[in-house]
Amino acid sequence: MSEPYTIERYESREEWLQARKRGIGASESAAVLGYEIAGAYKSAYSIATDKLTDAIDPTPQSEEAYWGTADEPTIAARFAKETGMTVTDPGDFTIFRSVEHPWLFCTPDRLMLPMSVLEIKETFGENGKAWHEDVPRPHKVQLQQTMQVLGVPVGYFAARINWFGVEFRFHPMRRSDKFWAWAFPRLKAFWESIQRGEMPDIDGSLATARALAQRYDKPEPTPVELPDELETLGQEYDRLTEAESKAKRDKELIKNKVKAALGNHAIGVLPDLTGFSWSANGKGTRTLRRLEKVRVENA
């Protein structure tokens, strides 16, 4: 029985990125389906921009993404040690593309074929907090598409979580055909709109802002009349700007009141057992943080 996928290997990142324009990757599907991906510069609009242009996205790789890739071998080795499974590296710049639906593809981090696949993550800060509680939904979507393309019943996440220390976790996940029955027609409709040259609706993400700057990078000085449906946007923008400024001033007022109440204490407890910390680093610089819960004995 033949495999449900083909394997494409490329010599360079540029060739690999060009090949990705011929479909929707597993790491892109969550954004297409409307899930916000923390720390990722992706939205439905930015993905459509990438697919409909020949240019390679100029967005530089973030430090978090760099270290996540660099640390993959270490995390994969820890997963293999903890589970006793044998994992293989599919190699850089490799694409697994669905035979039945060639516009669907995935780029798995490690393989345990024929039964499983591994996605490796390294998280920092608030993203680490989210992983400490559960695997974020966008990454679950990524693994679901990967399992569908590869035709495997089970996948795993291996994550090094950097949040108040370092923690290693791995999570199994079964393929959900029920979820895929919901997601597939939406992904297909998006890809068909791409083939027609249609762009999705504008949203408020930074990814879309970057995509717009990429699409319209040669501005002309000549004024243009904006559509009538945008008539009230100027006033709305001014209102939101003023509200944002007021919120910032009000927030600084609260912070200063808390600092005055804390004085030389590092932690303050409120009646609901939440609170604030005003800790100092090695250079003596103090940083105020909101605490969701405070141990009374530490107050």
C-alpha positions in Angstrom: 0.0 0.0 0.0 1.5 3.3 -1.0 1.9 6.2 1.4 -0.7 8.9 1.5 2.0 11.6 1.0 4.9 12.5 -1.2 8.3 13.8 0.2 9.9 16.9 -1.3 13.5 17.8 -0.3 15.1 21.2 -1.1 18.6 22.4 -1.1 18.0 25.8 0.5 15.5 27.7 2.7 14.5 29.9 -0.2 13.5 26.9 -2.4 11.7 25.4 0.6 9.8 28.7 1.2 8.8 28.9 -2.5 7.5 25.3 -2.4 5.4 26.2 0.6 3.5 28.7 -1.5 1.8 25.8 -3.3 -0.5 24.9 -0.4 -1.4 25.4 3.3 1.1 24.1 5.8 0.2 22.6 9.1 1.7 25.5 10.9 -0.5 27.9 8.9 -3.9 26.2 9.3 -4.6 27.6 12.8 -4.4 31.1 11.5 -6.5 30.3 8.5 -9.1 28.9 10.9 -9.1 32.0 13.0 -7.0 30.9 16.0 -4.5 33.5 17.3 -1.0 32.1 17.4 1.0 33.8 20.2 4.4 34.9 19.1 3.8 34.0 15.5 3.6 36.5 12.6 0.8 34.8 10.9 -2.8 35.7 10.1 -5.2 34.6 7.3 -4.3 37.8 5.4 -0.5 37.4 5.8 -0.7 33.8 4.6 -2.8 34.8 1.6 -0.2 37.6 0.9 2.6 35.0 0.9 0.7 32.6 -1.4 -0.2 35.2 -3.9 3.3 36.8 -4.3 6.6 35.4 -5.5 8.6 37.3 -2.9 9.9 35.6 0.2 8.6 37.0 3.5 11.3 39.4 4.7 10.2 39.0 8.4 13.4 38.1 10.3 13.4 35.0 12.5 12.8 35.9 16.1 15.2 35.0 18.8 12.6 32.6 20.3 12.2 30.9 16.9 16.0 30.7 16.4 16.6 29.0 19.8 13.6 26.8 19.3 15.1 25.4 16.1 18.6 25.2 17.5 17.5 23.3 20.6 15.4 20.8 18.7 18.0 18.0 18.8 18.3 18.3 22.6 14.6 18.2 23.2 14.1 15.3 20.8 16.8 13.4 22.6 15.1 14.0 26.0 11.8 12.8 24.5 13.5 9.6 23.2 15.0 9.0 26.6 11.8 9.6 28.5 9.6 7.4 26.2 12.0 4.8 24.8 10.9 5.7 21.3 13.2 6.0 18.3 12.8 9.3 16.6 14.3 10.2 13.2 15.0 13.6 11.7 13.3 14.2 8.3 16.0 16.7 7.5 16.0 20.4 6.9 13.9 21.9 4.1 11.6 18.8 3.8 7.9 18.9 2.9 5.4 16.0 3.2 2.6 16.7 0.8 -0.8 15.0 0.7 -1.3 12.8 -2.4 -5.1 13.2 -2.3 -5.0 17.0 -1.6 -1.6 18.3 -2.8 -2.4 21.8 -1.4 -2.1 20.3 2.1 1.3 19.7 3.5 3.3 19.5 6.8 6.9 19.8 7.9 7.2 17.6 11.0 10.1 18.0 13.4 10.7 14.3 14.0 9.2 11.1 12.8 8.2 7.8 14.5 6.7 6.2 11.3 4.6 4.3 10.5 2.6 5.0 13.7 3.5 8.5 15.1 5.1 11.9 14.7 6.7 14.4 17.0 6.3 18.2 17.1 9.0 20.0 19.2 8.4 23.3 21.0 10.4 25.6 23.2 8.4 28.4 25.0 9.3 31.5 26.9 7.5 34.0 29.2 3.7 34.2 28.8 3.8 31.6 26.0 5.5 29.3 28.6 2.7 30.0 31.0 0.1 28.8 28.4 2.1 25.6 27.8 2.3 25.0 31.5 -1.5 24.8 31.6 -2.1 22.9 28.4 -1.0 22.6 24.8 -2.3 25.8 23.1 -5.1 25.1 20.6 -3.2 26.5 17.5 -0.5 23.9 18.0 -3.1 21.2 18.4 -4.4 22.2 15.0 -0.9 22.0 13.6 -0.4 18.4 14.9 -3.9 17.4 13.7 -3.1 18.4 10.1 0.3 16.7 10.3 -1.3 13.4 11.4 -3.9 13.7 8.6 -1.2 14.3 5.9 1.0 11.4 7.2 -1.9 9.1 7.9 -0.8 8.3 11.5 -3.2 7.8 14.4 -1.1 9.4 17.2 1.2 12.3 17.5 3.2 13.8 20.3 4.4 17.2 21.5 7.7 17.6 23.3 8.1 20.9 25.0 10.8 22.7 27.0 8.8 25.3 29.0 10.7 28.4 30.2 8.4 30.0 32.8 9.5 30.5 36.4 12.2 27.9 35.7 12.7 25.3 33.1 10.4 22.2 32.7 10.2 19.4 30.1 6.9 17.9 29.2 5.5 15.7 26.5 1.9 15.2 25.5 0.3 12.5 23.3 -2.6 13.4 21.1 -4.8 11.2 19.0 -5.9 12.1 15.5 -9.5 13.5 15.5 -11.4 12.8 12.3 -14.3 14.7 13.8 -12.2 17.9 14.1 -10.8 17.3 10.6 -14.4 17.0 9.2 -15.0 20.5 10.6 -11.6 22.0 9.6 -11.0 20.6 6.1 -13.9 22.3 4.2 -12.8 25.7 5.8 -9.2 25.1 4.7 -10.3 24.0 1.3 -12.5 27.2 0.9 -9.6 29.3 1.9 -7.3 27.7 -0.7 -9.9 28.0 -3.4 -10.2 31.7 -2.7 -6.4 31.9 -3.0 -6.5 30.3 -6.4 -9.1 32.9 -7.4 -6.7 35.6 -6.3 -9.0 36.7 -3.5 -7.8 38.2 -0.2 -9.5 37.5 3.2 -10.9 40.2 5.4 -8.5 42.6 7.2 -8.0 41.9 10.9 -6.2 43.8 13.6 -3.1 41.5 14.0 0.5 42.6 13.7 0.9 39.9 11.1 -1.7 41.6 8.9 0.0 45.0 9.4 3.3 43.5 8.2 1.6 41.8 5.2 0.1 45.2 4.2 3.5 46.9 4.4 4.9 44.1 2.3 2.2 44.3 -0.4 2.3 48.1 -0.6 6.0 48.9 -0.1 6.2 51.7 -2.8 3.9 54.5 -1.7 2.9 57.3 -4.1 2.6 60.9 -2.8 -0.7 61.5 -4.7 -3.7 61.6 -2.3 -6.6 59.2 -2.9 -10.2 59.4 -1.9 -11.1 56.7 0.6 -14.3 54.6 0.3 -17.5 56.0 1.8 -17.7 53.0 4.2 -14.6 54.3 5.9 -16.2 57.7 6.7 -16.4 57.2 10.4 -13.0 55.5 10.9 -11.1 58.8 11.5 -13.3 59.8 14.4 -13.2 56.2 15.8 -9.4 56.2 15.5 -9.2 59.5 17.4 -11.6 58.1 20.1 -9.6 55.0 20.6 -6.3 56.9 20.7 -7.6 59.1 23.5 -9.0 56.1 25.4 -5.6 54.4 25.0 -3.8 57.4 26.3 -6.1 57.7 29.3 -5.8 54.0 30.1 -2.0 54.3 30.0 -2.1 57.3 32.4 -4.6 55.5 34.7 -2.4 52.4 34.7 0.7 54.4 35.6 -1.3 56.1 38.5 -2.2 52.6 39.9 1.4 51.5 39.6 2.7 54.5 41.4 0.1 54.1 44.2 1.1 50.5 44.7 4.8 51.4 44.7 4.2 54.0 47.4 2.2 51.5 49.5 4.9 48.8 49.1 7.8 51.1 50.0 10.8 48.8 50.7 8.7 45.7 50.6 9.0 43.3 47.6 5.5 41.9 47.7 2.1 43.3 48.6 -1.1 41.2 49.2 -4.6 42.4 48.4 -7.8 41.2 50.2 -8.6 38.7 47.4 -5.1 37.2 47.9 -3.8 38.6 44.5 -1.2 41.3 44.7 1.9 42.9 43.3 5.6 42.4 43.5 8.2 45.1 43.2 11.4 43.1 43.0 14.9 44.3 42.2 17.5 42.8 39.9 21.2 42.6 40.5 21.7 46.2 39.5 19.0 47.4 41.9 16.4 48.2 39.2 12.9 47.4 40.5 10.2 46.1 38.3 6.5 46.0 39.3 4.5 42.9 38.4 0.9 41.9 39.0 0.5 38.6 40.9 -2.5 36.4 40.3 -2.1 34.7 43.7 0.1 35.4 46.7 1.1 33.0 49.4 0.2 34.8 52.6 3.2 33.4 54.4 5.4 35.2 51.8 3.7 38.5 52.2 
